[in-house]
């Protein structure tokens, strides 16, 4: 792992003292959850979601494996094969890793960075070799490098492998069909909150491609401050796989006035939204994304999002919630009805805006329990189409 030093505000007085007290209390609560027997994963999820996330990389090294149900003490898998010679993905992975210089801390010695880039290549090739159903996509390395910098090569291999077969599974299909379907959730979320903004974007015919790199890299490719990237990873790891699209929606909603001030044409709106601000109020947006997920869960939006494709075809939409954490944690009944094929149109919530917002962190934690417990049932994996790197779009500069 890499120690990344950040300079905090040198505030003084009562506010700073209160901040330090809250931070100290949260650290104590995290360690209490870690030391519980069994580990209190639901509490760790609440800590990851709530303000400040998991606070430090040292804590993340302990908590991220718990959120993904990975045994941090198990040695990583090894391969006796020369993957760089055998892998069909090697050349593309090499090109992407060589272009990833800005993802490493400024001022890092060149020798150290080059060593980490070699480790990054090895992690990706090993995961692909062990999981032939997974297909590499440009942007995958942006996610892997984040784990590498926080937890080191050994643990990053195990964590990313689990993540790749759960949260990221839809992005690793032979085609982009499921990725496009997940993007289709973006506009229905915006429409629920701000119909005027939704209609303006529809009139501009901007589509959702501007958010593609946000979604498939968990914003790692577009945010320059590593602190903001790992804060979002805390949040996403603790939640349902579709949470990144909710976060994308709240960014667009936050920039409402900028969008409405644009010329109503695809080029202007796409250009604006493609340039993500670096000074976003992240904690506010995380909280709002969580609220929107509770108010407008995927099951409420699936009918609209499936305009081009049935929702059942994505792993996220068939993401099952199980009662495996504790007697107090219950899966969402609407989702369970949908999985059983029992959800009728008249069962949809009449006024989701009036839903109570209490216990939001608990609800979000429950929504994400399946991944941590490793019990999710994956959707139909398309295997008939042969993936070819030469047809892959050049998605990132």
C-alpha positions in Angstrom: 0.0 0.0 0.0 1.0 3.7 -0.4 0.9 6.3 2.3 -0.7 9.4 0.9 -0.2 12.5 3.0 -2.9 15.1 2.9 -2.9 18.5 4.5 -5.9 19.3 6.7 -7.3 22.6 7.7 -5.5 24.2 10.7 -8.7 25.4 12.3 -8.7 26.2 16.0 -11.3 26.7 18.7 -14.5 25.0 19.7 -15.4 23.8 16.2 -12.1 22.1 15.8 -12.4 20.5 19.2 -15.9 19.2 18.4 -14.7 17.8 15.0 -11.8 16.0 16.8 -14.2 14.6 19.4 -16.6 13.3 16.7 -13.8 11.8 14.8 -12.4 10.1 17.8 -15.8 8.7 18.7 -16.3 7.4 15.2 -12.9 5.7 15.2 -13.8 4.0 18.5 -17.2 2.8 17.1 -15.5 1.4 14.0 -13.0 -0.6 16.1 -15.8 -1.8 18.3 -17.6 -3.1 15.3 -14.4 -4.8 14.0 -13.7 -6.4 17.3 -17.3 -7.8 17.8 -17.7 -11.5 17.4 -19.0 -11.9 14.8 -17.9 -8.6 13.1 -20.7 -6.1 13.1 -20.8 -5.6 9.3 -24.0 -3.6 9.4 -22.3 -1.1 11.8 -19.3 -0.9 9.5 -21.6 -0.1 6.6 -23.2 2.7 8.5 -19.8 4.1 9.4 -18.7 3.9 5.7 -21.9 5.7 4.6 -22.1 8.4 7.3 -20.2 11.7 7.2 -16.5 11.3 6.7 -16.7 7.7 5.7 -13.9 5.4 7.1 -11.6 8.4 7.8 -8.2 6.9 7.1 -6.5 4.3 4.8 -5.4 2.4 7.8 -9.0 1.8 8.7 -10.0 1.1 5.1 -7.4 -1.7 5.1 -9.4 -3.4 7.9 -12.9 -2.5 6.9 -13.0 -2.9 3.1 -12.4 -6.6 3.3 -15.3 -6.9 5.8 -17.6 -5.0 3.4 -16.8 -7.5 0.6 -16.7 -10.6 2.8 -13.0 -11.2 2.0 -10.7 -12.9 4.5 -7.8 -10.5 4.6 -5.5 -13.3 6.0 -5.9 -15.6 3.1 -3.0 -15.5 0.7 -3.9 -14.1 -2.8 -4.2 -16.6 -5.7 -1.2 -17.2 -7.8 -0.8 -18.4 -11.4 2.1 -20.5 -12.7 1.4 -19.2 -16.2 3.2 -16.4 -17.9 0.1 -14.2 -18.2 1.7 -11.4 -20.0 2.5 -13.7 -22.9 -0.8 -15.6 -22.8 -3.4 -13.0 -22.1 -5.3 -11.5 -25.0 -5.9 -8.4 -22.9 -2.2 -7.7 -22.1 -1.5 -5.1 -24.7 -4.7 -3.1 -23.9 -4.0 -3.3 -20.2 -0.4 -2.2 -20.7 -1.6 0.9 -22.7 -4.1 1.9 -20.1 -1.7 1.5 -17.2 0.9 3.5 -19.0 -1.6 6.3 -19.4 -2.5 6.2 -15.7 0.3 8.5 -14.4 -2.0 11.0 -12.9 -3.7 8.4 -10.7 -0.5 8.1 -8.6 0.4 10.6 -5.9 2.2 13.8 -7.0 5.9 13.6 -6.2 6.0 9.8 -6.0 9.5 8.6 -7.1 9.5 7.3 -10.6 10.9 3.9 -9.6 8.2 3.4 -7.0 5.5 4.4 -9.5 6.8 2.1 -12.1 6.8 -0.7 -9.6 3.2 -0.1 -8.7 2.3 0.0 -12.4 3.8 -3.4 -12.8 1.8 -4.7 -9.8 -1.3 -3.1 -11.4 -0.9 -5.1 -14.6 -0.3 -8.3 -12.7 -3.4 -7.9 -10.6 -5.6 -7.3 -13.6 -4.3 -10.1 -15.7 -4.5 -12.6 -12.8 -8.2 -11.7 -12.1 -9.1 -12.1 -15.7 -7.2 -15.4 -16.0 -9.1 -16.8 -12.9 -12.4 -15.5 -14.1 -12.7 -16.2 -17.9 -16.4 -15.0 -17.8 -15.1 -11.5 -17.1 -14.1 -9.2 -19.9 -11.7 -6.3 -19.5 -12.9 -2.8 -20.2 -11.1 0.5 -20.4 -11.5 2.2 -17.0 -11.2 -1.0 -15.0 -7.6 -0.1 -14.2 -8.8 3.1 -12.6 -10.7 1.1 -10.0 -7.9 -1.4 -9.5 -5.3 1.3 -8.9 -7.4 2.8 -6.1 -7.4 -0.5 -4.2 -3.7 -1.0 -4.9 -2.8 2.4 -3.4 -4.9 1.8 -0.3 -4.4 -1.8 0.6 -1.4 -3.1 -1.4 -1.1 -5.7 -4.1 -1.9 -8.8 -2.1 -5.2 -7.7 -0.6 -6.1 -5.6 -3.7 -6.1 -8.8 -5.8 -8.7 -10.5 -3.5 -10.9 -7.4 -3.1 -11.0 -6.5 -6.7 -11.7 -10.1 -7.7 -14.7 -10.1 -5.4 -15.8 -6.7 -6.6 -15.5 -7.8 -10.2 -17.9 -10.7 -9.8 -20.5 -8.5 -7.9 -20.6 -4.7 -8.1 -18.8 -4.5 -11.4 -20.1 -7.6 -13.0 -22.4 -5.9 -15.5 -19.5 -3.7 -16.8 -17.5 -6.9 -17.6 -19.9 -8.5 -20.0 -18.8 -9.1 -23.7 -21.0 -6.2 -24.8 -22.0 -2.9 -23.2 -25.7 -3.7 -23.1 -26.0 -4.1 -19.4 -23.8 -1.0 -18.8 -26.1 1.0 -21.1 -29.1 -0.3 -19.1 -27.6 0.9 -15.8 -27.1 4.3 -17.4 -30.8 4.3 -18.3 -31.6 4.7 -14.6 -30.0 8.2 -14.6 -32.8 10.1 -16.3 -35.7 8.6 -14.4 -34.0 9.6 -11.1 -33.5 13.2 -12.4 -37.2 13.2 -13.6 -38.4 12.2 -10.1 -36.6 15.1 -8.5 -36.6 17.8 -11.2 -38.9 17.4 -14.2 -37.8 20.7 -15.7 -34.2 19.7 -15.7 -35.1 16.3 -17.1 -37.2 17.8 -19.9 -34.4 20.3 -20.8 -31.9 17.4 -21.1 -34.3 15.4 -23.1 -34.9 18.3 -25.5 -31.1 18.7 -25.8 -30.9 15.0 -26.7 -27.7 14.8 -24.5 -28.3 11.2 -23.5 -26.2 9.7 -20.7 -22.9 8.9 -22.3 -21.3 11.9 -20.4 -21.7 9.8 -17.2 -20.1 6.6 -18.6 -16.6 7.2 -17.3 -18.1 8.2 -13.9 -20.0 5.0 -13.6 -17.5 2.4 -14.8 -14.5 3.8 -12.9 -16.5 4.8 -9.7 -15.4 8.4 -10.5 -11.8 7.4 -10.1 -11.0 8.6 -13.6 -12.5 12.0 -13.3 -11.7 13.2 -9.7 -8.2 14.5 -9.2 -8.1 14.5 -5.4 -7.5 10.9 -4.1 -9.3 11.7 -0.8 -12.5 12.3 -2.6 -12.1 9.1 -4.6 -11.6 6.8 -1.5 -14.5 8.6 0.3 -16.8 7.6 -2.6 -15.4 4.1 -2.5 -16.3 3.8 1.2 -19.8 4.8 0.2 -20.2 2.6 -2.8 -18.7 -0.5 -1.1 -21.3 -0.1 1.7 -24.3 0.2 -0.7 -26.2 -1.4 -3.5 -24.3 -1.8 -6.8 -26.5 0.9 -8.4 -25.5 3.6 -5.9 -22.9 5.2 -8.3 -25.7 6.0 -10.8 -27.6 7.7 -8.0 -24.5 9.7 -7.2 -24.2 10.6 -10.8 -27.8 11.9 -10.8 -27.2 14.1 -7.7 -24.2 15.7 -9.4 -26.4 16.6 -12.4 -29.1 17.9 -10.1 -26.6 19.9 -8.1 -25.6 21.6 -11.4 -29.1 22.4 -12.4 -28.7 26.1 -13.0 -25.5 25.6 -15.0 -27.3 23.1 -17.3 -30.4 25.3 -17.7 -28.2 28.2 -18.6 -26.7 26.2 -21.4 -27.8 26.3 -25.0 -30.4 23.6 -25.4 -28.3 21.4 -27.7 -26.5 18.2 -27.3 -23.0 19.6 -27.8 -23.3 22.3 -25.2 -24.9 20.2 -22.5 -22.6 17.3 -23.1 -19.5 19.5 -22.9 -20.7 21.1 -19.6 -21.6 17.8 -17.9 -18.4 16.0 -19.1 -16.3 18.5 -17.2 -17.0 17.5 -13.6 -16.2 20.1 -11.0 -13.5 19.2 -8.5 -14.9 21.3 -5.6 -18.2 19.4 -5.2 -19.8 19.3 -1.7 -19.2 15.5 -1.5 -20.7 14.9 1.9 -23.9 16.7 1.0 -24.1 14.9 -2.3 -23.5 11.5 -0.7 -26.3 12.2 1.8 -28.6 13.2 -1.0 -27.8 10.2 -3.1 -28.6 8.0 -0.1 -31.9 9.8 0.4 -32.8 9.4 -3.3 -32.0 5.7 -3.2 -34.4 5.2 -0.3 -37.1 7.4 -1.8 -36.8 6.0 -5.4 -35.3 2.5 -5.1 -34.3 0.7 -8.3 -37.5 -1.4 -8.2 -39.5 1.9 -8.5 -37.5 3.0 -11.5 -37.0 -0.3 -13.3 -40.0 0.1 -15.6 -38.7 3.4 -17.0 -35.1 2.4 -17.1 -36.0 -0.7 -19.1 -37.4 1.2 -22.0 -34.7 -0.3 -24.2 -34.0 -3.4 -22.3 -35.7 -5.5 -19.6 -34.4 -4.8 -16.1 -34.0 -8.5 -15.3 -31.0 -8.7 -17.6 -28.6 -6.9 -15.2 -26.9 -8.4 -12.2 -27.8 -5.3 -10.2 -31.5 -5.5 -10.9 -31.6 -9.1 -9.7 -29.4 -8.3 -6.7 -31.1 -10.2 -3.8 -31.2 -9.1 -0.2 -30.9 -11.9 2.3 -31.7 -12.1 6.0 -28.2 -13.2 7.0 -26.8 -10.3 9.0 -29.0 -10.2 12.1 -32.6 -10.6 13.2 -33.1 -6.8 13.0 -32.1 -6.5 9.4 -34.8 -7.2 6.9 -34.6 -7.1 3.1 -36.6 -4.7 1.1 -40.0 -6.3 0.5 -40.7 -4.6 -2.8 -37.4 -6.0 -4.2 -38.3 -9.4 -2.9 -41.7 -9.3 -4.6 -40.1 -8.3 -7.9 -37.6 -11.1 -7.7 -40.5 -13.6 -7.3 -42.4 -12.1 -10.2 -45.2 -10.9 -8.0 -44.9 -7.1 -8.3 -47.9 -5.6 -9.9 -48.2 -2.0 -11.3 -50.8 -1.1 -8.7 -48.3 -2.1 -5.9 -46.1 0.8 -6.7 -45.8 3.4 -4.0 -48.3 6.2 -4.6 -46.2 9.0 -3.3 -42.6 8.2 -2.7 -41.8 11.8 -1.6 -43.8 11.2 1.6 -41.7 8.1 2.6 -40.2 8.5 6.1 -36.5 9.2 6.0 -35.6 7.8 9.4 -33.0 5.2 9.8 -31.6 6.0 6.3 -28.1 4.6 7.1 -29.6 1.4 8.3 -31.7 1.1 5.2 -28.8 1.8 2.9 -26.6 -0.7 4.8 -29.3 -3.4 4.4 -29.5 -2.7 0.7 -25.8 -3.6 0.3 -25.7 -6.6 2.6 -25.7 -9.2 -0.3 -22.3 -8.3 -1.6 -20.6 -8.4 1.8 -22.1 -11.8 2.5 -21.1 -13.1 -1.0 -24.5 -14.6 -1.5 -25.8 -12.6 -4.5 -27.3 -14.4 -7.4 -25.8 -13.1 -10.6 -28.0 -12.4 -13.6 -27.8 -14.3 -16.9 -24.2 -14.2 -18.1 -24.1 -13.7 -21.8 -21.5 -16.0 -23.3 -22.5 -16.4 -26.9 -20.9 -13.2 -28.1 -17.1 -13.3 -28.5 -15.4 -10.3 -27.1 -12.7 -8.8 -29.3 -10.3 -6.0 -28.0 -10.0 -4.5 -31.5 -13.7 -3.5 -31.4 -13.3 -1.8 -28.0 -14.1 1.9 -28.0 -11.4 4.3 -26.9 -13.3 5.7 -24.0 -10.7 7.6 -22.1 -7.9 10.0 -23.1 
